[in-house]
Amino acid sequence: MLRVDRVSVRRGGAPLLQEISLTLSSGRTLAVVGESGAGKSTLIGAILGLVPCASGHVTWAAAPVSDCQPALVMQEPRSAFNPRMSLRQSVVEPLAARRQPLDSDRLARLCRGLELSPGLLDQRPSEVSVGQAQRIGILRALIAAPPLVLFDEPLSALDAVTQRQTARLMAELQCEEGFAALIVTHDLGFATAYANEIAVLRTGRIEEVSDAKSFVARPKSAYGRTLRDAAIALGALERVA
């Protein structure tokens, strides 16, 4: 289980995260939603130990999160890859870190599910589109079957059809392998369709945590209702009676 216990982050004296507490069990998906600047990416950095916490702590199975070698899908997909390496070399790096052999069948399945030509992996990051780089980032995150995967706006560069196909593959693998997934996103339609729980983050504070269906039907917080109603108005969500 991932446990975020009263985590606060400050920068130059200004609070970025304030007393954040969350839990996430294996096989479950938690989506953290909120406006730009709410602190969503800072939260991922704090979980991974890339951003120092002013107070509180983060653990996986009562041990440091780094012990489970979590995977990260970055918001800027090309920045995840070494520009001097082929994409194939970057994709297999997590396997080398875990001392796992490459499972060719798994690689082929992931490529099919993500609609990636295997030959595409022989190119360099600058030679593929942003959408392709984003899907290859997801491939890289899932190739070693990690117990915890953190997704920072994982589908932002994909069209609607590819988003659904990619999300379906992620859900299938999670059902089979039981990894925990934390997704930060501003896309409430995606969040409520694929997450078990929704955490609403506003200016560094958690406003509410609800199961996804309850959030769509009746958010607990005024800010949650504002986000839900805006998504309905934009056609990203359907109102539930």
C-alpha positions in Angstrom: 0.0 0.0 0.0 1.1 3.5 -0.8 0.7 5.8 2.2 1.1 9.6 2.0 1.0 10.8 5.6 0.5 14.5 6.3 3.0 15.6 3.6 3.7 19.3 3.3 6.1 20.9 0.7 7.3 24.4 0.8 9.4 26.4 -1.7 11.0 29.7 -0.7 8.7 29.8 2.4 5.5 29.4 0.2 3.4 26.3 0.8 3.0 24.1 -2.3 1.4 21.1 -0.5 -0.3 21.3 2.9 -0.9 18.3 5.1 -1.6 15.8 2.3 -2.8 12.4 3.4 -3.8 9.6 0.9 -3.7 5.9 0.7 -3.6 3.6 -2.4 -3.8 -0.2 -2.3 -2.5 -2.6 -4.9 -4.9 -3.2 -7.8 -6.6 0.2 -7.3 -6.4 3.5 -9.2 -6.5 6.9 -7.5 -7.0 10.0 -9.7 -5.8 13.3 -8.3 -7.7 16.1 -10.1 -7.6 19.9 -9.9 -6.7 23.0 -11.9 -3.3 23.8 -13.2 -1.1 25.0 -10.3 -3.0 23.0 -7.7 0.1 21.0 -6.8 -0.6 17.7 -8.7 2.9 17.3 -10.2 4.5 18.4 -7.0 2.6 15.6 -5.2 4.1 13.1 -7.6 7.6 14.5 -7.0 7.1 14.3 -3.3 6.0 10.6 -3.6 9.0 9.8 -5.6 11.4 11.6 -3.3 12.3 14.1 -6.1 10.8 17.0 -4.1 11.8 17.3 -0.4 9.0 17.2 2.1 9.0 19.9 4.8 7.0 17.5 7.0 5.2 14.2 6.8 6.4 11.0 5.0 5.6 8.7 2.1 5.9 4.9 2.3 5.1 1.8 0.2 4.4 -1.3 2.3 5.9 0.5 5.3 9.2 1.0 3.5 10.6 3.8 1.4 8.8 4.2 -1.9 12.1 3.8 -3.8 12.4 0.2 -2.5 9.6 -0.9 -4.9 11.1 0.9 -7.9 8.0 2.7 -9.0 7.5 3.7 -12.6 6.6 7.2 -13.8 4.9 8.4 -17.0 5.9 12.0 -17.4 3.8 14.9 -18.5 6.4 15.9 -21.1 7.0 12.6 -22.8 10.1 13.4 -24.8 11.9 14.5 -21.6 11.6 10.9 -20.3 14.1 9.7 -22.9 17.9 10.1 -23.4 18.1 11.8 -26.8 21.3 9.9 -27.6 19.7 6.5 -27.1 17.2 4.7 -29.3 13.7 4.4 -27.8 14.2 0.6 -27.5 17.3 1.2 -25.3 15.2 3.5 -23.1 12.3 1.1 -22.9 14.4 -1.7 -21.6 16.2 0.4 -19.0 13.7 -0.5 -16.2 14.3 -4.2 -16.9 18.1 -3.7 -16.4 17.4 -1.9 -13.2 15.4 -4.8 -11.9 17.7 -7.4 -13.4 14.8 -8.9 -15.4 15.1 -10.4 -18.9 13.1 -8.9 -21.7 9.8 -10.8 -22.3 9.4 -10.5 -26.0 5.8 -11.6 -25.8 5.0 -8.9 -23.3 6.7 -6.3 -25.4 4.7 -7.3 -28.4 1.5 -7.2 -26.5 2.2 -3.8 -25.1 3.1 -2.5 -28.6 -0.1 -3.9 -30.0 -2.2 -2.4 -27.3 -0.6 1.0 -27.6 -0.7 0.8 -31.4 3.1 1.1 -31.7 5.0 -0.4 -34.6 8.0 -2.4 -33.1 10.2 -0.7 -35.7 9.4 2.7 -34.1 11.5 1.7 -31.1 14.6 1.8 -33.2 14.2 5.6 -33.7 15.4 8.3 -31.4 13.0 10.5 -29.3 13.3 13.5 -31.7 12.2 11.3 -34.6 8.7 10.4 -33.3 5.6 12.5 -32.6 4.6 13.7 -29.1 1.7 11.3 -29.1 4.0 8.4 -30.0 6.5 9.5 -27.4 3.7 9.5 -24.8 2.6 6.0 -25.7 6.2 4.8 -25.6 6.6 6.4 -22.2 3.6 4.3 -21.0 5.3 1.2 -22.6 8.5 1.9 -20.7 6.6 2.3 -17.4 4.7 -1.0 -17.8 7.4 -3.2 -19.4 8.8 -4.4 -16.0 5.4 -4.9 -14.3 6.2 -2.6 -11.4 3.9 -2.6 -8.3 3.3 1.1 -8.4 2.9 3.4 -11.4 2.6 7.2 -11.3 1.0 8.9 -14.3 1.3 12.6 -14.8 -1.3 13.6 -17.4 -0.6 10.3 -19.3 -3.0 10.8 -22.2 -2.8 14.5 -22.8 -1.2 14.2 -26.3 -3.5 11.5 -27.6 -6.7 11.7 -29.6 -9.9 10.5 -28.1 -9.9 7.0 -29.8 -6.2 6.4 -28.8 -7.0 7.6 -25.3 -9.7 4.9 -24.9 -7.5 2.1 -26.3 -4.6 3.1 -24.2 -6.7 3.4 -21.0 -8.3 0.0 -21.8 -4.9 -1.7 -22.0 -3.8 0.0 -18.7 -7.0 -1.3 -17.0 -6.5 -4.8 -18.4 -2.9 -5.1 -17.2 -3.8 -3.7 -13.8 -6.6 -6.3 -13.4 -4.1 -9.1 -14.3 -1.1 -7.8 -12.4 -2.5 -5.8 -9.5 -0.3 -2.8 -9.7 -1.4 0.4 -7.9 -1.9 3.4 -10.2 -1.9 7.1 -9.2 -2.9 9.4 -11.9 -2.8 13.2 -11.8 -5.0 14.8 -14.4 -7.3 17.7 -15.1 -9.4 15.4 -17.3 -12.4 14.5 -15.1 -14.0 12.4 -17.8 -10.9 10.1 -18.0 -10.5 10.2 -14.2 -14.0 9.1 -13.3 -14.1 6.5 -16.1 -11.0 4.6 -15.0 -10.2 5.5 -11.4 -11.7 3.8 -8.3 -11.3 7.0 -6.2 -11.0 10.7 -6.9 -9.0 13.1 -4.8 -9.7 16.8 -5.4 -6.6 19.0 -4.9 -6.9 22.8 -4.7 -4.0 25.2 -4.0 -2.0 22.4 -2.3 -4.8 21.0 -0.1 -7.0 18.0 -0.5 -10.6 19.2 -0.7 -12.2 15.7 -0.7 -11.6 12.0 -1.5 -14.6 10.1 -2.9 -15.2 7.0 -4.9 -15.5 7.8 -8.6 -19.3 7.1 -8.9 -20.2 9.1 -5.8 -18.1 12.0 -7.0 -20.0 12.2 -10.3 -23.3 11.9 -8.6 -22.7 14.1 -5.6 -19.3 15.7 -4.8 -18.6 16.3 -1.1 -17.0 19.8 -1.5 -18.0 23.0 -3.1 -14.9 23.0 -5.2 -15.5 19.4 -6.3 -19.0 20.4 -7.4 -17.5 23.3 -9.4 -15.1 20.9 -11.2 -17.8 18.4 -11.8 -20.3 20.9 -13.2 -17.7 22.5 -15.5 -16.8 19.0 -16.9 -20.6 18.4 -17.5 -20.9 21.8 -19.2 -18.0 20.9 -21.5 -19.4 17.5 -22.4 -16.6 15.6 -20.6 -19.1 14.1 -18.1 -22.7 13.1 -18.0 -24.8 14.2 -15.1 -25.9 11.3 -12.8 -29.2 11.7 -11.0 
